[in-house]
Amino acid sequence: MATSLARSTLATFSRAVAARTSVTTSMAAPVLCRSLRLASTYSAAANHEEDMLAYREKPDSLSYFTGNYKYNDLLIDLSSLYKAHFKPQQQVMSNSLLAEIEAPTNQTYTWKLRDKMSEYLGIPLTTSQWRKIVMQLNQLASLPKPLPPQVEAELAKYTRYDTTQQQQVKRKELDEMGRAFAVGRRKESSARCYVVEGEGKIMVNGQELGTYFNRLVDREEVTWPFESTDTLGKYNAWIIVEGGGQTGQAQAIKLGLGKALLVHDAELKPTLRKAGCITRDPRVVERKKEGQKGARAKYTW
């Protein structure tokens, strides 16, 4: 009896000790996790502080932390180059020396377009950024001539092509029979015009002007280049025209005759330009659209 009582007492005591131990462990667990977390945080902070204090190489560009530092550096460099070579008006060369270098001042620059300049610089450029670069280049090109070699070398990088080696447009000349040839176009019409000095005769496809064109307005279109330049009755014209209607053919002939008159006398260009005799009219009939009644007209339903 005494033995069984001792055993039960011992079992009860063991269970009480185990329960107390489990309660103590459960209460100490959060404290232990919090301590481990604080220790890891402190270690990370210490490592971060050491990393911040470590020596790092400074970027070469002052604009490195901007959105597009290469573009900003380019503007700064161009502006600095201009300020380095710009001289106030009082220090500009005398008029006698300027007269000696008058020829180079006629040189013009044509800059690379936006896409080509972006490809050359290796950075994306918006239209406004490209315009700012062109503005800086124009400012450099406006320096007193002759330009310094450093400026010339910098401008050469952004030139679209060498204007000094640009092929000149070959001016048309009279043929061995004294005729000037030109082509005029309007809508679907094309006119080949031969103009030679004479008594003012105009032949269209082998017919007289009044026979070929029935309407007065079309005949006036044909003779307008001669009337606007006061050369009516001084030149003969032989014209081969095809395609289009009467109005389109008359306007094509007007353009061809105006261009042919320029071959005879280049000084007539301002007058012919003002009269609209050497300007091509690009307007054509708009095509019909699929699913529509016409170019713009729609079906009712």
ZISUL-V698642 format. One line per field, one symbol per residue. phi: phi as a letter, one per 30 degrees, with the letter a starting at -180 (. if undefined). A space follows every 10 residues. Layout:
BEGIN
phi: ???
END
This chain:
BEGIN
phi: .ddddddddd dddddddddd dddddddddd dddddddddd dddddddddd dddddbdddd cdcdcddbdd dddddddddd ddddcdbddd cddddddddd cddddddccb dddedddddd dibdbddddd dddddddddd dddedddded dedddddcdd adddcddddd ddbdddcicc cacbbahccb bcccbbdacj dbcbhicded ddcddddddd ddddedddch cdjcbcbcbc baiicddddd dddedddddd ddddbdddde dddddicbcd cddbddddcd ibdadbdcdd a
END
